[in-house]
């Protein structure tokens, strides 16, 4: 399951293995926000190995843990 964090917070301290971070279109103005409760930095998407394979095949829709997802409204 993909994770959104800013580049500063990263995907450390979690139980899943993330191997690639991908900036969303229009980053850092995409509206994705770091999922850490104390951070409001521009988010990038961290992908697990199976998601990287899908990303390399051209897929761009990934499930996110809704408890760690924030979006900035325009």
C-alpha positions as CSV (number, residue, x, y, z in Angstrom):
1,X,0.0,0.0,0.0
2,X,1.5,3.3,-1.1
3,X,2.4,6.0,1.5
4,X,2.5,9.8,1.2
5,X,5.3,11.6,3.1
6,X,7.4,14.6,2.4
7,X,11.0,14.1,1.4
8,X,12.2,15.3,4.8
9,X,10.1,12.9,6.8
10,X,10.5,10.0,4.4
11,X,9.1,6.5,4.9
12,X,11.3,5.5,7.9
13,X,10.0,3.9,11.1
14,X,7.3,1.9,9.5
15,X,6.7,-1.8,9.1
16,X,6.3,-1.9,5.3
17,X,9.3,-1.9,2.8
18,X,9.2,1.1,0.4
19,X,11.8,1.1,-2.3
20,X,11.0,4.1,-4.5
21,X,9.6,7.6,-4.0
22,X,7.8,9.3,-6.9
23,X,6.9,13.0,-7.1
24,X,3.2,13.5,-8.2
25,X,2.5,15.8,-11.2
26,X,2.9,19.4,-10.3
27,X,5.0,18.6,-7.2
28,X,5.4,20.5,-4.9
29,X,2.1,22.2,-5.7
30,X,0.1,19.0,-6.3
31,X,-2.0,19.2,-3.1
32,X,-0.6,16.0,-1.6
33,X,0.6,16.6,2.0
34,X,2.9,14.6,4.2
35,X,0.8,12.1,6.2
36,X,2.7,12.7,9.5
37,X,0.4,14.5,11.9
38,X,3.0,17.1,12.7
39,X,4.1,17.9,9.2
40,X,2.5,19.9,6.3
41,X,5.3,19.5,3.8
42,X,4.6,18.7,0.1
43,X,4.1,14.9,-0.2
44,X,5.8,12.4,-2.5
45,X,4.5,8.9,-3.0
46,X,6.5,6.0,-1.6
47,X,5.9,2.6,-3.3
48,X,6.4,-1.0,-2.3
49,X,8.3,-3.4,-4.6
50,X,5.1,-4.8,-6.3
51,X,3.9,-1.2,-6.8
52,X,7.2,-0.2,-8.4
53,X,6.6,-3.0,-11.0
54,X,3.1,-1.7,-11.7
55,X,4.5,1.9,-11.9
56,X,7.1,0.7,-14.4
57,X,4.3,-0.8,-16.5
58,X,2.6,2.6,-16.6
59,X,0.1,2.3,-13.8
60,X,-0.5,5.5,-11.9
61,X,-3.3,4.7,-9.4
62,X,-2.3,3.2,-6.1
63,X,-4.2,2.5,-2.9
64,X,-3.3,4.7,0.1
65,X,-3.7,4.1,3.8
66,X,-6.5,6.6,4.5
67,X,-5.3,7.1,8.0
68,X,-2.1,8.7,6.8
69,X,-3.4,10.7,3.8
70,X,-3.9,14.4,3.7
71,X,-4.7,16.7,0.8
72,X,-4.3,20.5,0.5
73,X,-7.4,22.1,-1.1
74,X,-6.7,24.7,-3.8
